[in-house]
Amino acid sequence: MISISDRFKDFLNMAGALLWAFLIIASWAGGGNPRMVIYGLIACAAVIVVYYLQGAVTNGKMSVKILIYPVLLNALFWVIAFSMIYYTRGQNLDLVCGMHPGFLSAMIFFWLGSFVTATLSFYLFFRSDYLPDETWDRFIASVRTMEKIR
């Protein structure tokens, strides 16, 4: 388990705010500077990592396995998806299922990165890392105590 201090949480909040500010700047500058587009897209993936890190902390601790999967794996999928979109821009390719091939393959990586990693990690880690049986038993006992008070 990795201990996450309040100072690190503050750092994540500041990093998220700075990344959002950079995304706005990259959006404005993207029309005149195509390189800013890819930087903005990568910053978008970094924002997702910041939010995942904030959500993965339980009682000031985060499991190493949760850091690797889903946080870093999701970031990798998003970077791949955004890179595919960026590097196939402007190419005249045949459509696949009505979509540009770069965007269609990126959609698959978005699905893998967001939906599958979040859903599968919830299934794999919820009982052991987020809500262990002892915590659930304490919660049920407190609810029963509250029922007796009424």
N, C-alpha and C positions, 0 to 999 in steps of 0.2 A: 504494500500500500504506500502511496505517495501522500505525504501530508501537504495540504494546501492551506497556506496562511491567508489571513485577511489582506495582507499586503499584496499577495499574488492575485487575489480576487480583484483588488483595486487596479492592479496592473492590467488584468484582462479587460476590465471596464474601459480603461483609458485606451488600450490597444484597439478595442472594438470601435470606440468613438473616432480615433485617428484613422482607422481603416475606412469607416463610413465617409469621413471627410475626404480621404484620398479617392474613394469611389466617385464622389461628386466631381472632384477636380478632373479625374480621368475621363469622366463622361463629357465634361465641357471640352477638354483638350483632344478627345478622341477623334473628332472630325478632321482636325488639322494634322494630327500626329497618330498614325496607325499603331505605333508601338505602345502608346498610352492605352489602347484598347486591351491588349493582352495583359498589361500591368494591372488594369482595373479588374479584368476577369480573374486573375490570380488573387488579387486582394479580396474579391468576393468569396473565393474558396477559403481564404484566411479568416474572413468574418464567420463563416460556418464553423471553422475549427474553434474560434473563440467561444461561440455559443455552445458548442458541444462540450468544451472544457468546463464552462460554467455549469452546465446541466449535469455533468458526470460526477460532480463533487457531492459526496454524502458525508455529513458530519465532519467536514474538514479533511476528508481523505478521498483519494481516488485510486482505484485498482490499476495496476500496470496493464493488465489484459484489456481493460476498458480504454486505456490510452491508446493502445495499439489497434484494437478493434472495438468499437467502430470509429473512433475519432480520427486516427491517422489514415486508416483505410478509406474513410469517407472523403478526407481531404485529397487523397491520391486520385480517387475516382472523379472528383470535381475538377481537379487540375487537368486530367486527361480529357474530360468532356469539353472544358473551355478551350483547351488547346486544339482539339479537333474542329471546333467551330471556327476558331481564329484562322487556322492554317488552311482550311478549305474554303474560306471566304472568296467570293468573286470568281470561283471556278465554275465553268459551265459543265456540269455533270448530269447524267441521266438521273431522274427522280426514282426513288425507291419508296413504294407505298405513298407516293405523293409528296415526299419530303426530300430535301437535299441530303445526299448520303452522309455528309459531315454532321449535319444536325440530327439525322436519324440515329447514327451511332452515338452521338453525344447524349441523346435522350435515353439510350440504353444505359449509359454510364451514370446519368443523373438518377435513373431509377435504381440502379445497383447501389449508387452512393448514398442516396437519401432514404428511399423507402425500405430497401432490403436490409441495409446495415442497421437502420434504426429499429425495424421490426424484429429482426433476428437477434440483435443484441438485447432487446427487451426480453425476449423469450429465454435467451441463454443466461443472462446475468441478473435478472430482476430478483429472483429468490435468494441468490447468494450474496449479491453486492448492494442492492438497493433496499430490499425488505426481507432480511433473514427471518427465519421462523421465530426466533426469540423476540424480535421486535414486534412481529404480528401478534404473538401471544400476549405481550405486555399491553398492546393496544386493545385487544379483546377483553383483557382483565380490567382495564380502565373503563371501557364501555359498560361492562357489567356492574362495576362499582357505581357509575353514574346512574344506571337504571335502579339500583337499590336505593340511592339517595332520593330519587323522585318518589 
